[in-house]
Amino acid sequence: MTYVLLILSVLIGVLLVFFAKLKNSHIKLLLAFSGSYLLSITILHILPEIYIDNGHGHSHATNTKLIGILILLGVLTQSVLESFSKGAEHGHICSHKNTKKFPLMLFISLCIHAFSEGIPIHGNNHNLLWAIAVHKIPISIVLTTFLIQANYSKTIIFTFLLVFALMSPLGHFLANKIAIFNEYHAEISAFIVGVFLHISTIILFENSEKHKFKLSKFIAIVLGILLTIFSL
């Protein structure tokens, strides 16, 4: 179920590009909803779980400080990755038409990001699974649109999207098979929480048109929060 949903979310985004005439405003609303949902899951679900899990070996105060440091490190790391991905994780890619050179740094940074998303998914953590799946749909739409408009070959587009689709399932698989991921689950999850916080807040608050209140975006954000609250 987990592997299928993570791959299917990317496929849905790709299919929407080819078969649905989505306007830019529609994509922004979908991004706002997914960002709100991801942020809410992070605050209401993952953070409490991390602080419950920590406290092994050292004092609770020491571990709490370490968790906070790792969250901040995740925020900083994601900001560095976005200098290479050009903001693809939150739907901001500048299109360059007739580009023949393979976007290697974009590819690497997005794969690292997608891989990290799959790591904290474990057990019956369905809320996080759905949050990541919902997040991947608009990102896949933006990414597919960029690759097509840049006139990359069909082989490059297919390979890029296939590997991108497989990275989160790979992260989930390795996290459940390699002991170190379980041993340091709270610490690793804290780092990834920082990544999620950076991405979701950028989606929600960056590039607001002239800082004006937009009812449709506000409703999308509220729906994401409410869905999280009533699904916990």
LINFENVEN-V195467 format. One record per residue. N is the residue number from 1. RES is the residue in three letters. SS is DSSP state (a for helix, b for strand, c for the rest). PSI is psi in radians with two decimals (999 if undefined). NEAR is the number of other C-alpha atoms within 8 Angstrom. Layout:
n=N res=RES ss=SS psi=PSI near=NEAR
n=N res=RES ss=SS psi=PSI near=NEAR
This chain:
n=1 res=MET ss=c psi=-0.82 near=4
n=2 res=THR ss=a psi=-0.87 near=7
n=3 res=TYR ss=a psi=-0.76 near=7
n=4 res=VAL ss=a psi=-0.79 near=7
n=5 res=LEU ss=a psi=-0.71 near=9
n=6 res=LEU ss=a psi=-0.71 near=14
n=7 res=ILE ss=a psi=-0.72 near=11
n=8 res=LEU ss=a psi=-0.61 near=8
n=9 res=SER ss=a psi=-0.68 near=12
n=10 res=VAL ss=a psi=-0.73 near=14
n=11 res=LEU ss=a psi=-0.70 near=10
n=12 res=ILE ss=a psi=-0.77 near=9
n=13 res=GLY ss=a psi=-0.75 near=15
n=14 res=VAL ss=a psi=-0.80 near=11
n=15 res=LEU ss=a psi=-0.61 near=9
n=16 res=LEU ss=a psi=-0.57 near=11
n=17 res=VAL ss=a psi=-0.69 near=12
n=18 res=PHE ss=a psi=-0.52 near=7
n=19 res=PHE ss=a psi=-0.12 near=6
n=20 res=ALA ss=c psi=2.37 near=7
n=21 res=LYS ss=c psi=1.35 near=7
n=22 res=LEU ss=c psi=2.29 near=8
n=23 res=LYS ss=c psi=2.83 near=6
n=24 res=ASN ss=a psi=-0.60 near=6
n=25 res=SER ss=a psi=-0.62 near=6
n=26 res=HIS ss=a psi=-0.73 near=8
n=27 res=ILE ss=a psi=-0.69 near=10
n=28 res=LYS ss=a psi=-0.68 near=9
n=29 res=LEU ss=a psi=-0.72 near=11
n=30 res=LEU ss=a psi=-0.68 near=10
n=31 res=LEU ss=a psi=-0.75 near=14
n=32 res=ALA ss=a psi=-0.74 near=13
n=33 res=PHE ss=a psi=-0.81 near=13
n=34 res=SER ss=a psi=-0.67 near=12
n=35 res=GLY ss=a psi=-0.72 near=16
n=36 res=SER ss=a psi=-0.75 near=15
n=37 res=TYR ss=a psi=-0.79 near=14
n=38 res=LEU ss=a psi=-0.75 near=14
n=39 res=LEU ss=a psi=-0.75 near=12
n=40 res=SER ss=a psi=-0.76 near=13
n=41 res=ILE ss=a psi=-0.71 near=13
n=42 res=THR ss=a psi=-0.81 near=13
n=43 res=ILE ss=a psi=-0.75 near=9
n=44 res=LEU ss=a psi=-0.36 near=10
n=45 res=HIS ss=a psi=-0.98 near=12
n=46 res=ILE ss=a psi=-0.80 near=12
n=47 res=LEU ss=a psi=-0.87 near=11
n=48 res=PRO ss=a psi=-0.67 near=9
n=49 res=GLU ss=a psi=-0.71 near=8
n=50 res=ILE ss=a psi=-0.80 near=12
n=51 res=TYR ss=a psi=-0.40 near=11
n=52 res=ILE ss=a psi=-0.68 near=7
n=53 res=ASP ss=a psi=-0.52 near=8
n=54 res=ASN ss=c psi=2.94 near=10
n=55 res=GLY ss=c psi=0.18 near=11
n=56 res=HIS ss=c psi=2.20 near=7
n=57 res=GLY ss=c psi=-0.97 near=4
n=58 res=HIS ss=c psi=3.09 near=7
n=59 res=SER ss=c psi=2.68 near=8
n=60 res=HIS ss=a psi=-0.69 near=9
n=61 res=ALA ss=a psi=-0.72 near=6
n=62 res=THR ss=a psi=-0.79 near=8
n=63 res=ASN ss=a psi=-0.65 near=11
n=64 res=THR ss=a psi=-0.73 near=11
n=65 res=LYS ss=a psi=-0.71 near=8
n=66 res=LEU ss=a psi=-0.74 near=9
n=67 res=ILE ss=a psi=-0.77 near=13
n=68 res=GLY ss=a psi=-0.73 near=9
n=69 res=ILE ss=a psi=-0.74 near=8
n=70 res=LEU ss=a psi=-0.63 near=13
n=71 res=ILE ss=a psi=-0.81 near=14
n=72 res=LEU ss=a psi=-0.64 near=10
n=73 res=LEU ss=a psi=-0.64 near=10
n=74 res=GLY ss=a psi=-0.71 near=14
n=75 res=VAL ss=a psi=-0.82 near=14
n=76 res=LEU ss=a psi=-0.72 near=9
n=77 res=THR ss=a psi=-0.74 near=9
n=78 res=GLN ss=a psi=-0.61 near=12
n=79 res=SER ss=a psi=-0.58 near=9
n=80 res=VAL ss=a psi=-0.78 near=8
n=81 res=LEU ss=a psi=-0.64 near=9
n=82 res=GLU ss=a psi=-0.32 near=12
n=83 res=SER ss=a psi=-0.37 near=8
n=84 res=PHE ss=a psi=-0.61 near=9
n=85 res=SER ss=a psi=-0.16 near=14
n=86 res=LYS ss=c psi=0.50 near=10
n=87 res=GLY ss=c psi=0.35 near=10
n=88 res=ALA ss=a psi=-0.51 near=13
n=89 res=GLU ss=a psi=-0.40 near=11
n=90 res=HIS ss=a psi=0.46 near=11
n=91 res=GLY ss=c psi=0.34 near=12
n=92 res=HIS ss=c psi=1.73 near=9
n=93 res=ILE ss=c psi=2.25 near=11
n=94 res=CYS ss=c psi=2.22 near=6
n=95 res=SER ss=c psi=2.35 near=7
n=96 res=HIS ss=c psi=1.87 near=8
n=97 res=LYS ss=c psi=2.66 near=7
n=98 res=ASN ss=c psi=0.59 near=8
n=99 res=THR ss=c psi=2.15 near=8
n=100 res=LYS ss=c psi=-0.41 near=6
n=101 res=LYS ss=c psi=2.31 near=4
n=102 res=PHE ss=c psi=2.28 near=5
n=103 res=PRO ss=c psi=1.31 near=6
n=104 res=LEU ss=a psi=-0.81 near=6
n=105 res=MET ss=a psi=-0.65 near=8
n=106 res=LEU ss=a psi=-0.77 near=10
n=107 res=PHE ss=a psi=-0.85 near=10
n=108 res=ILE ss=a psi=-0.82 near=8
n=109 res=SER ss=a psi=-0.68 near=12
n=110 res=LEU ss=a psi=-0.63 near=12
n=111 res=CYS ss=a psi=-0.71 near=11
n=112 res=ILE ss=a psi=-0.79 near=9
n=113 res=HIS ss=a psi=-0.83 near=9
n=114 res=ALA ss=a psi=-0.68 near=12
n=115 res=PHE ss=a psi=-0.79 near=14
n=116 res=SER ss=a psi=-0.53 near=11
n=117 res=GLU ss=a psi=-0.56 near=12
n=118 res=GLY ss=a psi=-0.30 near=14
n=119 res=ILE ss=a psi=-0.82 near=14
n=120 res=PRO ss=c psi=-0.10 near=12
n=121 res=ILE ss=c psi=2.09 near=11
n=122 res=HIS ss=c psi=2.74 near=8
n=123 res=GLY ss=c psi=-2.26 near=4
n=124 res=ASN ss=c psi=0.59 near=4
n=125 res=ASN ss=c psi=1.09 near=8
n=126 res=HIS ss=a psi=-0.52 near=7
n=127 res=ASN ss=a psi=-0.82 near=11
n=128 res=LEU ss=a psi=-0.69 near=13
n=129 res=LEU ss=a psi=-0.83 near=11
n=130 res=TRP ss=a psi=-0.64 near=8
n=131 res=ALA ss=a psi=-0.77 near=12
n=132 res=ILE ss=a psi=-0.70 near=11
n=133 res=ALA ss=a psi=-0.79 near=12
n=134 res=VAL ss=a psi=-0.68 near=10
n=135 res=HIS ss=a psi=-0.64 near=12
n=136 res=LYS ss=a psi=-0.46 near=11
n=137 res=ILE ss=a psi=-0.99 near=12
n=138 res=PRO ss=a psi=-0.56 near=13
n=139 res=ILE ss=a psi=-0.70 near=14
n=140 res=SER ss=a psi=-0.61 near=12
n=141 res=ILE ss=a psi=-0.87 near=12
n=142 res=VAL ss=a psi=-0.76 near=12
n=143 res=LEU ss=a psi=-0.79 near=11
n=144 res=THR ss=a psi=-0.74 near=13
n=145 res=THR ss=a psi=-0.75 near=9
n=146 res=PHE ss=a psi=-0.82 near=12
n=147 res=LEU ss=a psi=-0.67 near=10
n=148 res=ILE ss=a psi=-0.81 near=9
n=149 res=GLN ss=a psi=-0.48 near=11
n=150 res=ALA ss=c psi=-0.05 near=11
n=151 res=ASN ss=c psi=0.68 near=10
n=152 res=TYR ss=c psi=2.76 near=12
n=153 res=SER ss=c psi=2.77 near=6
n=154 res=LYS ss=a psi=-0.58 near=6
n=155 res=THR ss=a psi=-0.78 near=6
n=156 res=ILE ss=a psi=-0.78 near=9
n=157 res=ILE ss=a psi=-0.82 near=12
n=158 res=PHE ss=a psi=-0.80 near=8
n=159 res=THR ss=a psi=-0.79 near=8
n=160 res=PHE ss=a psi=-0.90 near=9
n=161 res=LEU ss=a psi=-0.62 near=10
n=162 res=LEU ss=a psi=-0.86 near=8
n=163 res=VAL ss=a psi=-0.73 near=9
n=164 res=PHE ss=a psi=-0.73 near=11
n=165 res=ALA ss=a psi=-0.52 near=12
n=166 res=LEU ss=a psi=-0.24 near=9
n=167 res=MET ss=a psi=-0.75 near=13
n=168 res=SER ss=a psi=-0.78 near=15
n=169 res=PRO ss=a psi=-0.63 near=14
n=170 res=LEU ss=a psi=-0.74 near=10
n=171 res=GLY ss=a psi=-0.74 near=14
n=172 res=HIS ss=a psi=-0.74 near=14
n=173 res=PHE ss=a psi=-0.86 near=9
n=174 res=LEU ss=a psi=-0.61 near=9
n=175 res=ALA ss=a psi=-0.50 near=13
n=176 res=ASN ss=a psi=-0.19 near=10
n=177 res=LYS ss=a psi=-0.46 near=6
n=178 res=ILE ss=c psi=2.23 near=8
n=179 res=ALA ss=a psi=-0.63 near=8
n=180 res=ILE ss=a psi=-0.51 near=7
n=181 res=PHE ss=a psi=-0.61 near=10
n=182 res=ASN ss=a psi=-0.66 near=9
n=183 res=GLU ss=a psi=-0.67 near=6
n=184 res=TYR ss=c psi=0.67 near=8
n=185 res=HIS ss=a psi=-0.80 near=10
n=186 res=ALA ss=a psi=-0.76 near=11
n=187 res=GLU ss=a psi=-0.78 near=11
n=188 res=ILE ss=a psi=-0.74 near=11
n=189 res=SER ss=a psi=-0.63 near=12
n=190 res=ALA ss=a psi=-0.76 near=15
n=191 res=PHE ss=a psi=-0.77 near=15
n=192 res=ILE ss=a psi=-0.54 near=13
n=193 res=VAL ss=a psi=-0.72 near=13
n=194 res=GLY ss=a psi=-0.70 near=16
n=195 res=VAL ss=a psi=-0.82 near=13
n=196 res=PHE ss=a psi=-0.73 near=12
n=197 res=LEU ss=a psi=-0.73 near=11
n=198 res=HIS ss=a psi=-0.86 near=11
n=199 res=ILE ss=a psi=-0.85 near=12
n=200 res=SER ss=a psi=-0.68 near=13
n=201 res=THR ss=a psi=-0.61 near=11
n=202 res=ILE ss=a psi=-0.78 near=9
n=203 res=ILE ss=a psi=-0.75 near=12
n=204 res=LEU ss=a psi=-0.60 near=10
n=205 res=PHE ss=a psi=-0.18 near=7
n=206 res=GLU ss=c psi=2.52 near=7
n=207 res=ASN ss=c psi=0.66 near=6
n=208 res=SER ss=c psi=2.27 near=7
n=209 res=GLU ss=a psi=1.83 near=5
n=210 res=LYS ss=a psi=0.46 near=5
n=211 res=HIS ss=a psi=0.52 near=6
n=212 res=LYS ss=c psi=2.58 near=6
n=213 res=PHE ss=c psi=2.21 near=5
n=214 res=LYS ss=c psi=1.99 near=6
n=215 res=LEU ss=a psi=-0.76 near=6
n=216 res=SER ss=a psi=-0.72 near=7
n=217 res=LYS ss=a psi=-0.72 near=11
n=218 res=PHE ss=a psi=-0.73 near=9
n=219 res=ILE ss=a psi=-0.72 near=8
n=220 res=ALA ss=a psi=-0.70 near=13
n=221 res=ILE ss=a psi=-0.79 near=14
n=222 res=VAL ss=a psi=-0.70 near=9
n=223 res=LEU ss=a psi=-0.71 near=9
n=224 res=GLY ss=a psi=-0.70 near=14
n=225 res=ILE ss=a psi=-0.80 near=11
n=226 res=LEU ss=a psi=-0.70 near=8
n=227 res=LEU ss=a psi=-0.69 near=9
n=228 res=THR ss=a psi=-0.82 near=13
n=229 res=ILE ss=a psi=-0.78 near=9
n=230 res=PHE ss=a psi=-0.12 near=6
n=231 res=SER ss=a psi=-0.18 near=6
n=232 res=LEU ss=c psi=999 near=6
